[in-house]
């Protein structure tokens, strides 16, 4: 179907196709108007509660809000490649794969806490990458931690990613003791202001109860059918192949690019660990993986020399996604 040839370039026409692709991927949910509500939303974190109020608890408004957020995040994915040239040629391939990955699980095609938090996660990773070869990246360290904190005020489990942000800084530069303290201050700052608001409005107990419930609640466990398992197994296979290609060609890449991809690779087991170890997390946490995995799969496809092999990878991915959308 020549998908690789179409999306592995920076033609403005391809950029125009992105919203069309996004709507097609979400077509089933937009048509049925049904979605799953997670237990963590029964007592939502403050930022998500305030954001969700804008939809007036309307199903259609929630769907379109989610669609708009994915479109915004797709733009951020494109911006990362323009800024850091993670993919050597200016390509819309990561954005194309990002849209497919974000739509690969129908139950998550709507506004939900992890989707809102994902904007801040991508922005925080941007700050980490920007610190490469920067001896004094104090503002970047503070900002990245503050962004992760904001993400956790939408979706509490995002707070655990602060540990990964520290690892990311250690990979691209270093993290001196005073920078670590600055990072903690950045993380605490949003909670200080939110707690102050609840204290001044005599609702501080409600805020602490919200934190406890979101930390302890056992979240919704969704049943995966065979179509889900086949699709996600295929994505996992592509991820493993990308890691092998990374290891094989590690000495042929610029140091910065090598470190960026290492961060993306390590982000996957870090997120999986939160999913396994934290009872309140469910499949929505895998929203965080869409951006790094999109870049890793793009790296895999670009690294494969034979054009027809690239096309087979993409065609199979799209066919499995369509089957899961229709029959899943």
Order of alpha helices (4+ residues) and beta strands (2+ residues): alpha-alpha-alpha-alpha-alpha-alpha-alpha-alpha-alpha-alpha-alpha-alpha-alpha-alpha-alpha
